[in-house]
Amino acid sequence: MTDSNPKSWFDRAISGCFSVLVAAIALYFAVALIEAIWPYLVATFAAGSAVAVTIRIIRARRENRW
């Protein structure tokens, strides 16, 4: 059977506010997590970039030899 009694506007407003609250809390924890691991992410990216540049330089020097 279908529900013939739709939600009132007050119930919909409360549901919307609760959804916004849950989204804000989830965003807060996501940002906190990224802040906690940010130095490790930057260090990993820097080390990977340094390795990639070193490999490119070594390959470029070997290809230019006669």
DSSP file (Angstrom, degrees, kcal/mol; ACC not computed):
  #  RESIDUE AA STRUCTURE BP1 BP2  ACC     N-H-->O    O-->H-N    N-H-->O    O-->H-N    TCO  KAPPA ALPHA  PHI   PSI    X-CA   Y-CA   Z-CA
    1    1 A M              0   0    0      0, 0.0     2,-0.2     0, 0.0     0, 0.0   0.000 360.0 360.0 360.0 148.7    0.0    0.0    0.0
    2    2 A T        -     0   0    0      1,-0.1     2,-0.7     2,-0.0     3,-0.0  -0.567 360.0-107.5 -86.7 154.0    1.1    3.5   -0.6
    3    3 A D        -     0   0    0     -2,-0.2    -1,-0.1     1,-0.2     0, 0.0  -0.717  29.9-173.6 -82.8 114.8    1.5    6.0    2.2
    4    4 A S  S    S+     0   0    0     -2,-0.7    -1,-0.2     1,-0.2    -2,-0.0   0.533  70.4  72.8 -86.6  -6.2   -1.4    8.5    1.9
    5    5 A N  S    S-     0   0    0     -3,-0.0    -1,-0.2     3,-0.0     3,-0.1  -0.837  74.8-159.0-111.5  94.2    0.0   10.7    4.7
    6    6 A P        -     0   0    0      0, 0.0    -2,-0.1     0, 0.0     2,-0.0  -0.234  32.3 -86.0 -69.4 162.1    3.1   12.5    3.3
    7    7 A K        -     0   0    0      1,-0.1     2,-0.1     2,-0.1     0, 0.0  -0.317  46.2-113.5 -64.6 148.1    5.7   14.0    5.7
    8    8 A S     >  -     0   0    0      1,-0.1     4,-2.1    -3,-0.1     5,-0.2  -0.353  25.9-108.8 -76.7 164.6    5.0   17.4    7.0
    9    9 A W  H  > S+     0   0    0      1,-0.2     4,-2.3     2,-0.2     5,-0.1   0.837 119.7  57.4 -64.3 -30.9    7.2   20.3    6.1
   10   10 A F  H  > S+     0   0    0      2,-0.2     4,-2.5     1,-0.2    -1,-0.2   0.917 106.2  48.4 -66.0 -42.9    8.6   20.3    9.6
   11   11 A D  H  > S+     0   0    0      1,-0.2     4,-2.3     2,-0.2    -2,-0.2   0.897 112.4  48.9 -63.8 -40.0    9.7   16.7    9.3
   12   12 A R  H  X S+     0   0    0     -4,-2.1     4,-2.4     2,-0.2    -1,-0.2   0.891 110.9  50.4 -66.6 -38.5   11.4   17.4    6.0
   13   13 A A  H  X S+     0   0    0     -4,-2.3     4,-2.5     2,-0.2    -2,-0.2   0.919 111.6  47.6 -65.5 -43.2   13.1   20.5    7.4
   14   14 A I  H  X S+     0   0    0     -4,-2.5     4,-2.5     2,-0.2    -2,-0.2   0.911 112.0  50.3 -63.7 -41.8   14.5   18.5   10.3
   15   15 A S  H  X S+     0   0    0     -4,-2.3     4,-2.2     2,-0.2    -2,-0.2   0.909 111.3  49.0 -62.7 -41.6   15.6   15.7    8.0
   16   16 A G  H  X S+     0   0    0     -4,-2.4     4,-2.2     2,-0.2    -2,-0.2   0.918 111.7  48.1 -64.2 -43.6   17.4   18.2    5.8
   17   17 A C  H  X S+     0   0    0     -4,-2.5     4,-2.3     1,-0.2    -2,-0.2   0.897 111.3  50.7 -64.2 -40.1   19.1   19.9    8.7
   18   18 A F  H  X S+     0   0    0     -4,-2.5     4,-2.5     2,-0.2    -1,-0.2   0.893 109.2  51.5 -65.0 -38.9   20.2   16.5   10.1
   19   19 A S  H  X S+     0   0    0     -4,-2.2     4,-2.3     2,-0.2    -2,-0.2   0.908 110.2  48.7 -63.5 -42.1   21.6   15.6    6.6
   20   20 A V  H  X S+     0   0    0     -4,-2.2     4,-2.3     2,-0.2    -2,-0.2   0.899 110.9  51.2 -64.3 -40.2   23.6   18.9    6.5
   21   21 A L  H  X S+     0   0    0     -4,-2.3     4,-2.3     2,-0.2    -2,-0.2   0.926 110.6  47.5 -62.4 -46.0   24.9   18.2   10.0
   22   22 A V  H  X S+     0   0    0     -4,-2.5     4,-2.4     1,-0.2    -1,-0.2   0.899 112.1  50.4 -63.4 -40.3   26.1   14.7    9.1
   23   23 A A  H  X S+     0   0    0     -4,-2.3     4,-2.4     2,-0.2    -1,-0.2   0.899 110.1  50.1 -64.4 -40.7   27.7   16.0    6.0
   24   24 A A  H  X S+     0   0    0     -4,-2.3     4,-2.3     2,-0.2    -2,-0.2   0.901 111.1  48.7 -65.2 -40.8   29.6   18.7    7.9
   25   25 A I  H  X S+     0   0    0     -4,-2.3     4,-2.2     2,-0.2    -2,-0.2   0.918 111.4  49.6 -65.0 -42.9   30.8   16.2   10.5
   26   26 A A  H  X S+     0   0    0     -4,-2.4     4,-2.1     1,-0.2    -2,-0.2   0.905 111.6  49.0 -63.1 -41.0   32.0   13.9    7.7
   27   27 A L  H  X S+     0   0    0     -4,-2.4     4,-2.4     2,-0.2     5,-0.2   0.893 108.9  53.7 -64.7 -40.0   33.8   16.8    6.0
   28   28 A Y  H  X S+     0   0    0     -4,-2.3     4,-2.2     1,-0.2    -2,-0.2   0.931 111.3  44.6 -59.7 -46.9   35.4   17.8    9.3
   29   29 A F  H  X S+     0   0    0     -4,-2.2     4,-2.2     2,-0.2    -1,-0.2   0.854 111.1  54.0 -69.4 -33.5   36.8   14.3    9.9
   30   30 A A  H  X S+     0   0    0     -4,-2.1     4,-2.2     2,-0.2    -1,-0.2   0.923 110.8  46.0 -64.6 -43.7   38.0   14.0    6.3
   31   31 A V  H  X S+     0   0    0     -4,-2.4     4,-2.5     2,-0.2    -2,-0.2   0.892 111.3  52.6 -66.2 -39.1   40.0   17.3    6.6
   32   32 A A  H  X S+     0   0    0     -4,-2.2     4,-1.8    -5,-0.2    -1,-0.2   0.899 109.3  49.8 -62.9 -40.0   41.4   16.2    9.9
   33   33 A L  H  X S+     0   0    0     -4,-2.2     4,-1.7     2,-0.2    -2,-0.2   0.922 111.2  48.0 -64.8 -43.9   42.6   12.9    8.4
   34   34 A I  H  X S+     0   0    0     -4,-2.2     4,-1.1     1,-0.2    -2,-0.2   0.901 110.3  52.5 -64.6 -39.9   44.2   14.7    5.4
   35   35 A E  H  < S+     0   0    0     -4,-2.5    -1,-0.2     1,-0.2    -2,-0.2   0.866 108.0  52.7 -61.8 -35.1   45.9   17.2    7.8
   36   36 A A  H  < S+     0   0    0     -4,-1.8    -1,-0.2     1,-0.2    -2,-0.2   0.861 119.5  31.6 -70.3 -35.6   47.3   14.2    9.8
   37   37 A I  H  X S+     0   0    0     -4,-1.7     4,-2.1     1,-0.1     3,-0.3   0.418  89.9 101.8-103.6   2.0   48.9   12.5    6.8
   38   38 A W  H  X S+     0   0    0     -4,-1.1     4,-2.5     1,-0.2     5,-0.2   0.898  79.5  51.3 -56.7 -47.0   49.8   15.6    4.8
   39   39 A P  H  > S+     0   0    0      0, 0.0     4,-2.4     0, 0.0    -1,-0.2   0.895 111.6  48.6 -59.8 -37.3   53.5   15.7    5.6
   40   40 A Y  H  > S+     0   0    0     -3,-0.3     4,-2.3     2,-0.2    -2,-0.2   0.880 110.6  50.7 -69.7 -36.9   53.9   12.0    4.7
   41   41 A L  H  X S+     0   0    0     -4,-2.1     4,-2.4     2,-0.2    -1,-0.2   0.925 112.3  46.4 -64.7 -43.6   52.0   12.6    1.4
   42   42 A V  H  X S+     0   0    0     -4,-2.5     4,-2.5     2,-0.2    -2,-0.2   0.915 113.1  49.1 -65.4 -43.3   54.3   15.5    0.5
   43   43 A A  H  X S+     0   0    0     -4,-2.4     4,-2.5    -5,-0.2     5,-0.2   0.905 112.1  48.6 -64.0 -41.1   57.4   13.6    1.5
   44   44 A T  H  X S+     0   0    0     -4,-2.3     4,-2.5     2,-0.2    -2,-0.2   0.917 112.6  47.9 -65.0 -43.1   56.4   10.6   -0.6
   45   45 A F  H  X S+     0   0    0     -4,-2.4     4,-2.3     2,-0.2    -2,-0.2   0.905 112.5  49.1 -64.2 -41.2   55.6   12.7   -3.6
   46   46 A A  H  X S+     0   0    0     -4,-2.5     4,-2.3     2,-0.2    -2,-0.2   0.916 112.6  47.0 -65.4 -43.3   58.9   14.6   -3.3
   47   47 A A  H  X S+     0   0    0     -4,-2.5     4,-2.2     2,-0.2    -2,-0.2   0.916 113.1  49.0 -65.4 -42.7   60.9   11.4   -3.1
   48   48 A G  H  X S+     0   0    0     -4,-2.5     4,-2.3     1,-0.2    -2,-0.2   0.893 111.6  49.3 -63.7 -39.4   59.1    9.8   -6.0
   49   49 A S  H  X S+     0   0    0     -4,-2.3     4,-2.6     2,-0.2     5,-0.2   0.901 109.7  51.4 -65.9 -40.8   59.6   13.0   -8.1
   50   50 A A  H  X S+     0   0    0     -4,-2.3     4,-2.2     2,-0.2    -2,-0.2   0.911 111.5  47.4 -63.5 -41.8   63.3   13.0   -7.3
   51   51 A V  H  X S+     0   0    0     -4,-2.2     4,-2.4     2,-0.2    -2,-0.2   0.919 112.3  49.8 -64.3 -43.6   63.7    9.3   -8.3
   52   52 A A  H  X S+     0   0    0     -4,-2.3     4,-2.2     1,-0.2    -2,-0.2   0.904 112.0  47.4 -63.7 -41.7   61.7    9.9  -11.5
   53   53 A V  H  X S+     0   0    0     -4,-2.6     4,-2.4     2,-0.2    -1,-0.2   0.907 111.4  51.3 -66.7 -40.9   63.9   13.0  -12.4
   54   54 A T  H  X S+     0   0    0     -4,-2.2     4,-2.4    -5,-0.2    -2,-0.2   0.913 110.5  48.4 -62.2 -42.9   67.1   11.0  -11.7
   55   55 A I  H  X S+     0   0    0     -4,-2.4     4,-2.5     1,-0.2     5,-0.2   0.910 111.1  50.7 -64.4 -42.3   66.0    8.1  -13.9
   56   56 A R  H  X S+     0   0    0     -4,-2.2     4,-2.4     2,-0.2    -2,-0.2   0.911 111.2  48.3 -61.4 -42.7   65.1   10.5  -16.7
   57   57 A I  H  X S+     0   0    0     -4,-2.4     4,-2.2     2,-0.2    -2,-0.2   0.925 112.3  48.2 -64.9 -44.2   68.5   12.3  -16.5
   58   58 A I  H  X S+     0   0    0     -4,-2.4     4,-1.9     1,-0.2    -2,-0.2   0.924 113.7  46.9 -63.4 -43.9   70.4    9.0  -16.5
   59   59 A R  H  X S+     0   0    0     -4,-2.5     4,-1.9     1,-0.2    -1,-0.2   0.889 111.1  52.0 -64.9 -39.4   68.4    7.6  -19.5
   60   60 A A  H  X S+     0   0    0     -4,-2.4     4,-1.1    -5,-0.2    -1,-0.2   0.893 109.7  48.9 -65.4 -39.0   68.9   10.9  -21.4
   61   61 A R  H  < S+     0   0    0     -4,-2.2     4,-0.3     1,-0.2    -1,-0.2   0.874 111.2  49.8 -68.5 -36.7   72.7   10.8  -20.9
   62   62 A R  H >< S+     0   0    0     -4,-1.9     3,-0.8     1,-0.2    -2,-0.2   0.846 108.0  53.3 -71.0 -33.6   72.9    7.2  -22.0
   63   63 A E  H 3< S+     0   0    0     -4,-1.9    -1,-0.2     1,-0.2    -2,-0.2   0.769 103.0  57.8 -72.2 -26.0   70.9    7.8  -25.2
   64   64 A N  T 3< S+     0   0    0     -4,-1.1    -1,-0.2    -5,-0.1    -2,-0.2   0.480  83.9 104.2 -86.0  -1.4   73.2   10.7  -26.3
   65   65 A R    <         0   0    0     -3,-0.8    -3,-0.0    -4,-0.3    -4,-0.0  -0.494 360.0 360.0 -79.2 152.3   76.4    8.5  -26.3
   66   66 A W              0   0    0     -2,-0.1    -1,-0.1     0, 0.0    -3,-0.0   0.446 360.0 360.0 -85.3 360.0   77.8    7.4  -29.6
